[in-house]
Amino acid sequence: MTPILKELPQLVADNVISAQTAADIQRYYATKKVPESNLLLSVFGVLGSALVGLGIILIFAHNWDDFPRITKTMLAFLPLVVFQGLTAYTLIAKKSNVWKEAAGTLLFFAVGASIALVAQIYNLPGSMGSFLCTWIVLCLPLIYLLRSNALAILHLVFITWYAVEVGYSNNTQPYLYLLFLAAIAPFYFELIKTKASSNITAVMHWLIPLSTIIVFGSFVNDNFRYVAPLYMAFFCLLYAIGRLTYFYNYKRTGYTALSEAGIIFVLFVGTFLGFWDEHQYLYPSISLCVTFIAVLATAIFLTTLNSKSTKETDWILWAGFAFPVLFLISYIDEGLATVLGNLVVLALGCIIIKKGVDELNFRSLNFGLLIVSALTICRFFDTDMSFAIRGLLFLAVGIGFFAANYLVARKKRINS
């Protein structure tokens, strides 16, 4: 029984609500449809389906060499036929979401197993990239047919695998990845529209930016010195997207968290003289991409300035925008670019520390202290300072950690 129904007699007795209101509440909960599935059942259903699929494959593999070719072919298609039947039954009988998730997962792996087995039986030529591409294309309609969250996640995982295989292993731009990513967009936008606060939507908010960050470098197979400005522009774009009004109710999404980490990482790379000590030439195509992405990120960011999702200055984003300036300065003086890069990171760390102290936020405080500490450690290895000075610096940072956390904790106790 719903907890509020248990309280109705007491609420009526205390004249908080009328008897008619209590009856209306009881009628409402009596007619309200209770969801048949829950997250836990769906997770175990998907895991169980995956284990069943792997078990079937292992059973076949144990005696595989003893079967004639026709038997092997029939066995290769058997899981596909069985799980297609299960999926059809699930749709016709209008089974619960748990059934759909389990049937879809089983059919997904059955498709891959059938393709691999047929190719092995008849010695069909092909690369891992083409195999993954075929698998993805065949299973893509199942996402919308079953409205399956598990299949959407598997789709993102496998298109990322495909892009890594084609882009990084074979040095070929995986343009089909963009089509595959666009194919999942309607499903993603529907989740945002209808299930904004659900767990699967939160998971997608992490998987999509993670996938794009992993794959982004495969489109620019070149020295990291040339890739760094592109990645910085891309991180700024993701960060600006994460600051849109829609994400205001989310404490943390992959768009902001991953791009924040990426921006700081690239800035740290810029604090080393070795990154700037060779002449940096940006090809026109790369310069155009950097400009386009940076302009797009700036445009998105400007749309958030008057929204409630941007109550304070985005210092991390501004620090990211400073990187192209450092890149231009490196053409004039590599040493100056290095010094300014260190100052940008140091200033960013100090600003985040101050924000943590002002807002009594331990996360911001320790994040800023971590940036300053990491910068100190980096300079420990590439400077000629004496060990005494290095020791004093580490001592100062350590004392700063304890003092700042103690100050914030003390202020919190006083305010409470």
matplotlib code that plots the C-alpha trace (Angstrom):
import matplotlib.pyplot as plt

x = [0.0, 1.2, 2.4, -0.1, -3.0, -2.1, -2.2, -5.7, -7.8, -5.7, -5.8, -9.6, -9.8, -7.7, -9.8, -6.8, -8.7, -12.4, -13.8, -14.6, -11.0, -9.7, -12.1, -10.9, -7.2, -8.0, -9.8, -6.9, -4.3, -6.7, -6.9, -3.3, -1.3, 1.6, 4.7, 5.5, 9.2, 11.9, 15.5, 16.8, 14.8, 15.9, 19.6, 19.4, 17.4, 20.0, 22.9, 21.1, 20.5, 24.1, 25.3, 22.8, 24.1, 27.7, 26.9, 25.2, 28.3, 30.7, 28.6, 28.7, 32.4, 33.2, 32.3, 32.5, 35.2, 33.3, 30.2, 29.8, 29.5, 25.7, 25.3, 27.5, 25.5, 22.2, 23.7, 25.0, 21.5, 19.7, 20.2, 19.2, 15.9, 15.1, 15.7, 13.9, 10.9, 11.3, 11.4, 8.3, 6.5, 7.5, 6.1, 2.9, 2.1, 3.0, 5.3, 6.9, 10.1, 12.1, 11.1, 12.0, 15.4, 16.2, 15.0, 16.7, 20.0, 19.8, 19.0, 21.8, 24.4, 22.8, 23.2, 26.9, 27.5, 25.7, 27.7, 31.0, 30.1, 29.0, 32.2, 34.3, 32.5, 32.8, 36.1, 34.6, 37.2, 36.6, 38.0, 37.0, 35.7, 33.4, 32.2, 31.3, 29.7, 27.4, 26.5, 25.6, 23.5, 21.5, 20.7, 20.0, 16.3, 15.8, 16.5, 13.3, 11.3, 11.8, 12.4, 15.3, 17.6, 20.1, 20.3, 20.9, 23.8, 25.2, 24.9, 27.0, 29.6, 29.9, 30.0, 32.8, 34.6, 34.0, 35.5, 38.5, 39.1, 38.8, 40.2, 43.1, 44.1, 43.7, 44.3, 41.1, 38.5, 35.5, 32.8, 30.2, 30.5, 28.8, 25.9, 25.6, 25.7, 23.0, 20.9, 20.7, 19.9, 16.0, 16.0, 18.2, 16.1, 13.0, 14.6, 15.4, 11.8, 9.9, 12.3, 14.5, 15.1, 15.4, 18.6, 19.0, 19.0, 21.7, 23.7, 23.3, 24.5, 27.8, 28.2, 27.6, 30.3, 32.6, 32.2, 32.7, 35.8, 37.3, 36.6, 37.3, 41.1, 40.6, 39.5, 42.9, 45.6, 48.5, 51.0, 49.5, 50.8, 48.3, 45.5, 45.7, 44.0, 41.3, 40.7, 40.7, 38.0, 36.0, 36.2, 35.0, 32.1, 31.1, 31.4, 29.2, 26.6, 26.7, 25.9, 22.7, 19.5, 18.3, 21.2, 20.6, 18.8, 21.7, 24.4, 26.9, 26.9, 29.5, 29.4, 30.7, 32.8, 34.6, 35.2, 36.3, 38.9, 39.9, 40.4, 42.6, 44.6, 45.4, 46.2, 48.7, 50.3, 50.8, 52.8, 55.7, 58.3, 58.8, 55.3, 56.1, 59.8, 59.2, 57.6, 53.9, 52.3, 48.5, 47.4, 44.6, 42.0, 42.9, 42.8, 39.4, 38.1, 39.5, 37.8, 34.5, 34.3, 35.5, 32.9, 30.2, 31.2, 31.2, 27.8, 26.3, 28.0, 26.6, 23.1, 23.5, 24.7, 21.1, 19.9, 19.7, 22.2, 25.0, 25.0, 28.8, 31.6, 32.8, 36.5, 37.3, 35.8, 37.6, 40.8, 40.1, 39.6, 43.0, 44.8, 44.6, 46.1, 49.0, 49.3, 49.7, 52.2, 54.3, 55.2, 56.8, 58.4, 58.0, 59.3, 56.7, 53.9, 55.1, 55.2, 51.8, 50.4, 51.7, 50.1, 46.7, 46.7, 47.8, 45.2, 42.5, 43.4, 43.4, 40.0, 38.5, 39.9, 38.4, 35.1, 35.2, 36.0, 33.3, 30.6, 31.9, 32.2, 34.7, 34.6, 35.6, 38.1, 40.0, 39.7, 41.4, 44.1, 44.6, 45.2, 47.8, 49.4, 49.6, 51.2, 53.8, 54.6, 55.0, 57.5, 59.3, 60.5, 61.3, 63.0, 66.5, 65.3, 67.2, 65.7, 65.3, 63.1, 61.2, 60.7, 59.4, 57.0, 55.5, 55.4, 53.5, 51.0, 50.4, 49.9, 47.5, 45.5, 45.0, 44.5, 41.9, 39.8, 40.0, 38.9, 35.9, 34.9, 35.1, 32.9, 30.4, 30.1, 29.7, 27.0, 25.1]
y = [0.0, 3.5, 5.3, 8.2, 5.8, 4.6, 8.1, 9.0, 7.8, 9.9, 12.9, 12.7, 12.3, 15.4, 17.4, 18.0, 16.7, 15.8, 12.3, 13.0, 14.1, 10.9, 8.8, 10.7, 10.0, 6.3, 6.1, 7.8, 5.3, 2.4, 3.3, 4.4, 1.9, 0.5, 0.1, -3.6, -3.2, -1.5, -0.7, -3.7, -6.2, -4.7, -4.8, -8.4, -9.3, -7.8, -9.5, -12.8, -12.5, -11.8, -14.7, -17.1, -15.9, -16.5, -19.9, -21.0, -19.9, -21.7, -24.9, -24.8, -24.0, -27.0, -29.5, -27.2, -29.0, -32.3, -30.9, -31.0, -27.7, -27.9, -28.6, -25.7, -23.4, -24.5, -24.0, -20.5, -19.4, -21.3, -18.6, -15.9, -17.6, -18.5, -15.0, -13.4, -15.6, -14.5, -10.8, -11.2, -12.9, -10.1, -7.5, -9.3, -10.2, -6.7, -7.9, -5.7, -3.6, -6.3, -8.8, -6.3, -5.5, -9.2, -10.2, -7.3, -8.0, -11.7, -10.9, -8.3, -10.8, -13.6, -11.3, -10.8, -14.5, -15.6, -13.1, -14.3, -18.0, -17.9, -15.9, -18.5, -21.5, -20.3, -18.5, -15.1, -12.3, -9.1, -6.8, -6.2, -2.8, -4.2, -6.9, -4.3, -2.1, -4.9, -5.8, -2.2, -1.7, -4.9, -4.2, -0.4, -0.8, -2.9, 0.1, 1.8, -1.4, -2.4, 1.0, -0.7, 1.3, -1.6, -1.7, 2.1, 1.7, -1.3, 0.8, 3.6, 1.1, -0.7, 2.4, 3.7, 0.3, 0.6, 4.1, 3.2, 0.1, 2.0, 5.3, 4.5, 1.0, 1.6, 5.3, 5.9, 8.6, 6.7, 8.9, 6.2, 6.8, 10.2, 8.5, 5.9, 8.6, 10.6, 7.5, 7.3, 11.0, 10.7, 8.1, 10.3, 13.4, 11.5, 10.4, 14.0, 15.1, 12.3, 10.9, 13.8, 12.6, 8.9, 6.9, 5.9, 9.6, 10.4, 7.4, 8.7, 12.2, 10.5, 7.9, 10.3, 12.8, 10.1, 8.3, 11.5, 12.4, 9.0, 9.1, 12.8, 12.2, 9.6, 12.2, 14.0, 11.5, 13.9, 15.0, 15.9, 19.5, 19.9, 17.9, 19.9, 23.1, 21.0, 19.0, 22.2, 23.8, 20.5, 20.4, 24.0, 23.1, 20.2, 22.3, 25.0, 22.3, 21.1, 24.6, 24.9, 25.5, 21.9, 20.6, 23.0, 20.4, 17.9, 18.2, 16.7, 15.4, 14.0, 17.1, 19.3, 16.8, 15.2, 18.4, 20.1, 17.4, 17.7, 21.4, 21.3, 18.4, 20.4, 23.5, 21.4, 20.2, 23.9, 24.5, 22.4, 24.1, 21.0, 21.4, 24.8, 24.5, 23.5, 25.6, 25.0, 25.1, 24.7, 23.5, 25.6, 22.8, 22.4, 26.2, 26.3, 23.5, 25.1, 28.4, 26.8, 24.8, 27.7, 30.0, 27.4, 26.9, 30.7, 31.0, 28.3, 29.7, 33.2, 31.8, 30.6, 34.0, 35.1, 31.8, 30.5, 27.7, 30.3, 32.2, 32.7, 33.2, 30.0, 30.4, 27.0, 27.8, 31.2, 29.4, 27.0, 30.0, 31.3, 28.3, 29.5, 32.8, 30.9, 29.0, 32.3, 33.7, 30.5, 31.7, 34.8, 33.3, 29.7, 30.7, 33.4, 31.0, 28.5, 31.1, 32.4, 28.8, 28.3, 31.5, 30.6, 27.2, 28.8, 31.5, 29.0, 26.9, 30.0, 31.1, 27.7, 27.6, 31.0, 29.9, 26.9, 29.0, 31.6, 28.9, 26.6, 23.9, 21.2, 19.8, 23.2, 23.8, 20.5, 20.6, 24.0, 22.8, 19.7, 21.8, 23.9, 20.8, 19.1, 22.3, 22.2, 18.6, 19.3, 22.1, 19.8, 17.6, 20.2, 23.0, 23.5, 24.6, 23.2, 20.4, 22.8, 25.2, 22.2, 20.9, 24.2, 24.4, 21.0, 21.9, 25.1, 23.2, 20.5, 23.1, 24.9, 21.8, 21.4, 25.1, 25.6, 22.6, 23.5, 27.0, 25.9, 23.2, 25.9, 28.3, 25.6, 24.8, 28.5, 29.0, 25.9]
z = [0.0, -0.8, 2.3, 1.8, 1.8, 5.2, 6.5, 5.0, 8.1, 10.4, 8.1, 7.9, 11.7, 12.2, 9.8, 7.5, 4.5, 4.0, 3.6, 0.0, -0.7, 0.9, -1.2, -4.3, -3.4, -2.9, -6.2, -8.0, -6.7, -7.4, -11.0, -11.5, -13.5, -11.6, -13.8, -14.3, -14.6, -12.7, -13.2, -11.2, -13.1, -16.4, -15.4, -14.3, -17.4, -19.7, -17.8, -17.8, -21.5, -22.2, -20.1, -21.8, -25.2, -24.2, -22.8, -26.0, -28.0, -25.7, -25.9, -29.7, -29.7, -27.6, -30.3, -33.3, -35.3, -35.2, -37.0, -40.8, -42.7, -43.1, -39.4, -38.6, -40.8, -39.2, -35.7, -36.8, -37.7, -34.9, -32.1, -34.6, -35.5, -31.9, -30.5, -33.4, -32.5, -28.9, -29.9, -32.1, -29.2, -26.9, -29.3, -30.2, -26.6, -25.5, -22.8, -20.2, -20.7, -19.0, -21.6, -24.4, -22.9, -22.5, -25.9, -27.6, -25.9, -26.9, -30.5, -30.7, -29.7, -31.8, -34.9, -34.2, -33.5, -36.7, -38.9, -37.3, -37.6, -41.2, -42.1, -40.3, -41.9, -45.5, -45.0, -46.1, -46.2, -44.3, -41.6, -38.1, -39.1, -41.8, -39.4, -36.8, -39.4, -40.6, -37.1, -36.2, -39.3, -38.8, -35.2, -35.4, -36.2, -33.0, -30.9, -32.2, -32.6, -29.0, -27.5, -25.7, -23.5, -23.4, -27.2, -27.3, -24.9, -26.9, -30.0, -28.5, -27.3, -30.6, -32.8, -30.6, -31.0, -34.8, -35.0, -32.9, -35.1, -38.4, -37.3, -35.0, -36.2, -39.9, -40.1, -41.9, -41.0, -39.7, -41.3, -40.9, -37.1, -37.6, -39.4, -36.7, -34.0, -35.8, -36.1, -32.3, -31.9, -32.2, -29.5, -27.3, -27.8, -27.0, -23.7, -23.0, -23.8, -22.0, -19.4, -18.5, -14.9, -15.6, -15.0, -18.7, -19.7, -17.2, -18.5, -22.1, -20.9, -20.1, -22.8, -25.8, -24.9, -23.8, -27.2, -29.1, -27.2, -27.8, -31.5, -32.2, -32.5, -35.2, -37.6, -37.3, -37.6, -36.9, -34.3, -30.9, -31.4, -34.2, -32.5, -29.2, -30.5, -32.1, -29.0, -26.9, -29.2, -29.0, -25.2, -25.0, -27.3, -25.1, -22.0, -23.5, -24.4, -20.8, -19.6, -21.5, -19.5, -19.9, -17.9, -15.0, -13.0, -13.4, -10.8, -13.1, -16.7, -19.0, -21.1, -18.3, -16.3, -19.2, -21.1, -17.9, -17.3, -21.0, -20.9, -17.8, -19.3, -22.5, -20.5, -18.4, -21.6, -22.5, -19.3, -20.6, -22.8, -24.8, -26.2, -27.6, -28.5, -32.1, -34.7, -34.7, -38.1, -38.3, -41.7, -43.2, -42.8, -39.1, -38.6, -40.2, -38.0, -34.8, -35.8, -36.6, -33.4, -31.2, -32.8, -32.3, -28.6, -28.1, -29.6, -27.4, -24.4, -25.1, -25.2, -21.6, -20.2, -19.4, -18.2, -14.7, -15.6, -15.6, -12.4, -12.2, -14.6, -16.3, -15.7, -17.0, -20.3, -20.5, -19.7, -22.6, -24.9, -23.8, -25.3, -29.0, -27.8, -26.2, -29.5, -31.4, -28.9, -29.3, -32.8, -31.3, -28.2, -26.9, -23.5, -23.1, -24.1, -21.5, -18.7, -19.6, -19.8, -16.2, -15.1, -16.7, -14.9, -11.6, -11.9, -12.7, -9.6, -7.3, -8.7, -8.1, -4.6, -3.8, -5.1, -2.9, 0.2, -0.6, -1.2, 1.5, -1.2, -0.4, -4.0, -5.6, -2.9, -3.2, -7.0, -7.1, -4.6, -6.8, -9.8, -7.9, -6.5, -9.9, -11.4, -8.6, -9.2, -13.0, -12.3, -9.8, -12.7, -15.4, -13.5, -12.0, -8.5, -5.6, -3.5, -0.6, -2.6, -4.0, -0.5, 0.7, -2.2, -1.4, 2.3, 1.4, -0.8, 1.9, 4.6, 2.2, 1.8, 5.5, 6.2, 3.5, 4.4, 8.1, 7.3, 5.2, 7.8, 10.5, 8.6, 7.9, 11.6, 12.5, 9.8, 10.9]

ax = plt.figure().add_subplot(projection="3d")
ax.plot(x, y, z, "-o")
ax.set_aspect("equal")
plt.show()
